[in-house]
């Protein structure tokens, strides 16, 4: 009996030691992760445009309303489909009269916490960004005057603008469209199991996902893809080590005779140091926001990981490293907020509402 009791005690001790070791490793990884990342906020607040229920309600309706476009056919949701994690899953989006846009449509989810908007950062925030596509000739192709005229012709919208901007005498104005849509977008946060891990629940990730997180940090990915968005907080040259088009060209459709080279942020700043510089994209929900990169040239997440390692870090990852990193990236898939998927009922047009133009 004494031998049995001693054996049981030893066995229990060994088991406890292994458990403690596992917990210790998890805690080390957690502390390492906290140096690079932080959980998402519930709302991405903006002091210059306070988020209110009235603005969010109006902004959601405007986001879904195709009458903001010249054709009456394209809405914000067309290219940034909230049911598809905020993207259209096309290499580049289709706009007015089937015009093909030059860049891949980024996800709208969690975008409000980014350093700037668009791949080249030409808009400072989501409020400014929301106004750009409406008047872009190859996107929604409308004019500021026509949009305001449309909304003023619909009494329900006039009343909603008054409630959203109660201190303004004439609230139905173009800038307030951006403020309302921006307020709505500031509620589009998608927390995931990774946020639970960052808050201290080390069981929120699987062992492979933890290996992937550790690898992601150790090989250097977190040098750019960090913060609450796991990206979106800085600009970087795409092709820091190797020109990006030399690595992505095998993934471009073979029937295309040429490969377009995008000069990135240079088009905004005219600073030669910004040639091929883009906003570092957020990796949240990345498994659903394919195809990847500014040109939508790569459809496989595994391929995208290998390309980034080669072009940005000058490294060839092993198959196991790629599998582990991809497992971690899939743990960044969050829950789409319920209110985002509840499609609003839009008020009808009136006789004096501008007609669609094609």
C-alpha positions in Angstrom: 0.0 0.0 0.0 2.8 2.4 0.9 4.5 1.7 -2.5 1.2 2.3 -4.3 0.6 5.6 -2.4 4.2 6.7 -3.2 3.7 5.8 -6.9 0.5 7.8 -7.0 2.1 10.8 -5.3 5.0 10.7 -7.7 2.6 10.4 -10.7 0.5 13.3 -9.5 3.6 15.4 -9.0 4.9 14.7 -12.5 1.5 15.6 -13.9 1.4 18.8 -12.0 4.8 19.7 -13.1 3.9 19.2 -16.8 0.8 21.3 -16.3 2.8 24.1 -14.7 5.3 24.0 -17.4 2.6 24.3 -20.1 1.0 27.2 -18.2 4.4 28.8 -17.9 5.0 28.6 -21.6 1.5 30.0 -22.3 2.1 32.9 -20.0 5.4 33.7 -21.6 3.7 33.7 -25.0 1.0 35.9 -23.7 3.4 38.4 -22.3 5.3 38.3 -25.6 2.1 38.9 -27.5 1.1 41.8 -25.3 4.2 43.6 -26.5 2.8 43.7 -30.0 -1.0 43.4 -29.8 -4.0 44.6 -27.8 -7.7 43.7 -27.9 -10.1 45.5 -30.1 -12.2 48.3 -28.6 -16.0 47.9 -28.5 -16.3 51.1 -30.5 -13.7 53.1 -32.3 -14.5 56.5 -30.8 -13.7 59.8 -32.6 -13.9 63.0 -30.5 -14.5 65.0 -33.7 -17.5 62.9 -34.6 -19.1 61.4 -31.4 -20.9 58.1 -32.0 -24.6 58.3 -31.2 -27.5 55.9 -31.8 -29.1 58.5 -34.1 -26.0 58.8 -36.3 -25.4 55.0 -36.3 -29.0 54.4 -37.5 -28.8 57.0 -40.2 -25.3 55.9 -41.2 -26.4 52.2 -41.6 -29.3 53.2 -43.8 -27.0 55.3 -46.0 -24.4 52.5 -46.1 -27.0 50.2 -47.6 -28.7 52.7 -49.8 -27.8 52.5 -53.6 -29.4 55.8 -54.2 -26.1 57.4 -53.1 -24.8 56.3 -56.5 -25.6 57.9 -59.9 -27.1 54.6 -61.2 -29.1 53.9 -58.1 -27.6 50.5 -58.2 -24.3 50.6 -56.1 -24.2 51.1 -52.4 -21.3 51.0 -49.9 -22.3 47.4 -49.2 -21.8 46.4 -52.9 -18.0 46.5 -52.6 -17.8 46.2 -48.8 -20.4 43.4 -48.2 -21.1 43.2 -44.5 -22.3 39.6 -44.8 -18.9 38.7 -46.5 -16.7 40.2 -43.8 -16.8 43.6 -45.4 -15.4 42.8 -48.9 -16.6 41.7 -52.3 -14.1 38.9 -52.8 -13.1 40.3 -56.2 -9.5 41.1 -57.3 -10.7 44.7 -57.8 -14.2 46.0 -57.6 -16.8 46.7 -60.3 -18.2 50.2 -60.4 -20.3 52.5 -62.5 -21.0 51.1 -66.0 -18.9 48.0 -65.2 -15.8 50.0 -64.7 -13.0 48.0 -63.1 -11.3 49.6 -60.1 -7.5 49.6 -59.8 -7.2 48.2 -56.3 -8.7 45.5 -54.1 -11.5 46.7 -51.8 -10.3 46.4 -48.2 -12.6 45.2 -45.4 -14.7 47.8 -43.6 -14.7 45.8 -40.4 -12.3 47.3 -37.8 -11.1 49.8 -40.4 -12.0 52.7 -38.1 -9.0 52.0 -35.8 -6.5 52.3 -38.7 -3.9 55.0 -39.2 -5.6 56.2 -42.4 -8.0 54.8 -45.1 -7.5 53.4 -48.6 -4.4 51.5 -49.6 -2.5 54.7 -50.1 -3.8 56.4 -47.0 -5.3 59.4 -48.8 -8.2 59.7 -46.4 -7.5 60.4 -42.7 -10.5 58.5 -41.3 -13.6 56.6 -42.1 -15.7 59.8 -42.2 -13.5 61.2 -45.0 -13.2 57.8 -46.7 -17.0 57.3 -46.9 -17.3 60.4 -49.1 -14.7 59.4 -51.7 -16.3 56.5 -53.6 -19.7 58.4 -53.9 -18.2 60.9 -56.3 -15.4 58.7 -57.8 -16.3 58.4 -61.6 -15.4 54.7 -61.7 -17.1 53.8 -58.4 -20.5 55.4 -57.6 -20.0 58.3 -60.1 -22.4 60.7 -58.4 -22.0 64.4 -57.5 -22.2 66.0 -54.1 -25.1 68.2 -55.3 -27.1 65.3 -56.7 -26.7 63.2 -53.5 -27.9 66.0 -51.2 -30.8 66.7 -53.6 -31.8 63.0 -53.5 -31.7 62.8 -49.7 -33.6 66.2 -49.2 -36.3 64.9 -51.5 -37.1 62.0 -49.0 -38.8 63.3 -45.9 -37.8 60.4 -43.8 -34.1 61.1 -44.4 -34.5 64.8 -43.7 -36.0 63.8 -40.3 -33.2 61.3 -39.6 -30.6 63.9 -40.3 -32.3 66.4 -37.9 -32.1 63.8 -35.2 -28.5 62.8 -35.9 -27.3 66.4 -36.1 -29.8 68.3 -33.8 -27.7 71.5 -33.5 -27.5 72.2 -37.2 -30.1 74.3 -39.0 -29.6 72.6 -42.3 -28.2 69.1 -41.4 -28.7 67.4 -44.8 -25.3 68.2 -46.2 -22.6 66.2 -47.9 -20.1 66.2 -45.0 -22.7 64.8 -42.7 -23.2 61.8 -44.9 -19.6 60.9 -44.2 -20.1 61.6 -40.5 -23.1 59.3 -40.3 -21.6 56.5 -42.3 -18.4 56.9 -40.3 -20.3 56.6 -37.0 -21.9 53.4 -38.2 -18.5 52.0 -39.3 -17.0 52.8 -35.9 -19.3 50.2 -34.4 -18.1 47.4 -36.8 -15.7 45.7 -34.5 -15.1 41.9 -34.8 -13.5 40.5 -31.6 -12.1 37.0 -31.9 -10.7 34.2 -29.7 -7.4 36.1 -30.0 -8.8 39.0 -28.0 -9.8 36.5 -25.3 -6.2 35.2 -25.3 -4.8 38.7 -25.0 -7.2 39.3 -22.0 -5.6 36.4 -20.2 -7.5 33.3 -21.3 -4.6 31.2 -22.7 -6.9 28.3 -23.5 -8.7 30.5 -26.1 -6.1 29.4 -28.7 -5.3 25.8 -29.7 -1.7 24.5 -29.4 -1.2 24.9 -33.2 -2.5 28.5 -33.1 -0.2 29.3 -30.2 2.7 27.9 -32.3 1.6 30.0 -35.2 1.4 33.1 -33.0 4.9 32.5 -31.7 6.3 31.9 -35.2 4.5 35.0 -36.4 6.3 37.1 -33.9 9.7 35.4 -34.1 10.1 35.4 -37.9 9.2 39.2 -37.9 5.6 39.4 -39.2 4.6 41.4 -36.1 7.1 44.1 -36.9 4.4 45.5 -39.3 1.2 43.6 -38.4 0.7 44.6 -34.9 -1.6 46.6 -32.6 -5.3 46.0 -32.1 -5.9 45.5 -35.8 -2.9 43.2 -36.3 -2.0 45.6 -39.0 -3.5 48.9 -40.3 -1.4 51.1 -38.0 1.5 52.0 -40.3 2.8 52.3 -43.9 5.4 50.1 -45.4 7.0 49.4 -48.7 5.6 46.3 -50.4 8.8 44.6 -51.5 11.2 45.7 -48.8 13.6 42.9 -49.8 12.4 41.7 -53.2 10.2 43.6 -55.7 6.7 42.4 -55.1 5.7 41.9 -58.7 8.7 39.5 -59.2 7.1 37.3 -56.6 3.4 37.7 -57.3 3.5 37.4 -61.1 3.1 33.6 -61.2 -0.3 34.2 -59.5 -1.6 36.8 -62.0 -3.9 35.2 -64.6 -1.9 33.9 -67.5 -4.2 35.4 -70.1 -3.3 38.9 -69.0 -0.6 40.3 -71.3 0.9 42.7 -68.8 1.3 43.2 -65.1 0.3 46.5 -63.7 2.8 48.0 -61.2 1.1 50.2 -58.6 3.3 53.0 -57.2 1.3 53.1 -54.0 1.4 56.1 -51.6 3.7 58.0 -54.0 0.5 58.9 -55.9 -0.7 60.9 -52.9 2.5 62.4 -51.5 4.7 62.6 -54.7 7.6 61.7 -52.4 9.9 59.2 -54.1 10.4 57.5 -50.7 6.7 56.5 -50.9 7.1 54.5 -54.2 5.5 51.1 -53.6 4.5 52.1 -50.1 1.1 51.0 -48.9 -0.9 50.9 -45.7 -0.1 47.7 -43.9 -3.5 45.8 -44.0 -5.2 44.4 -41.0 -5.1 40.6 -40.7 -8.3 40.3 -38.8 -10.8 38.1 -40.6 -8.1 37.5 -43.2 -9.3 34.0 -44.1 -12.5 35.5 -45.5 -11.1 38.7 -47.2 -9.4 37.0 -50.2 -8.0 37.7 -52.7 -5.0 39.3 -51.2 -2.8 42.3 -51.6 -3.6 45.7 -53.1 -4.1 44.1 -56.6 -6.0 41.1 -55.4 -3.5 38.9 -57.2 -3.3 36.0 -54.8 -6.2 33.8 -53.6 -4.5 31.4 -51.2 -3.7 32.5 -47.7 -0.8 30.0 -47.6 0.6 31.5 -50.7 0.2 35.1 -49.3 2.1 34.1 -46.2 5.0 32.7 -48.2 5.1 35.8 -50.5 5.1 38.2 -47.5 7.9 36.3 -45.9 10.0 36.4 -49.0 9.3 40.0 -50.1 9.3 41.7 -46.7 11.6 39.5 -44.6 13.8 37.7 -47.2 12.9 34.4 -45.6 11.7 31.0 -47.0 9.3 29.5 -44.5 9.0 25.8 -44.0 5.6 24.1 -44.7 5.1 23.6 -41.0 5.7 27.3 -40.3 3.2 28.3 -42.9 0.6 25.9 -41.6 1.1 27.2 -38.0 1.0 30.8 -39.1 -2.2 30.2 -41.1 -3.8 28.5 -38.2 -3.1 31.5 -36.0 -4.4 33.9 -38.7 -7.6 31.9 -38.8 -8.0 32.5 -35.1 -8.3 36.2 -35.9 -11.7 35.6 -37.5 -14.2 37.4 -35.4 -17.9 37.5 -34.9 -19.7 39.8 -37.2 -21.9 42.2 -35.1 -25.5 41.3 -35.2 -26.7 44.8 -36.0 -24.5 44.9 -39.1 -26.3 42.0 -40.7 -29.8 43.4 -40.0 -30.6 45.0 -43.3 -32.5 48.3 -42.8 -35.8 49.2 -44.4 -35.1 52.2 -46.7 -37.7 55.0 -47.2 -39.2 55.3 -50.7 -38.2 57.8 -53.3 -40.6 60.7 -54.1 -41.7 62.3 -57.4 -39.0 64.9 -57.1 -36.2 62.4 -56.2 -33.6 62.4 -59.0 -33.9 59.5 -61.3 -31.1 56.9 -61.9 -28.6 57.8 -64.6 -26.5 55.2 -66.5 
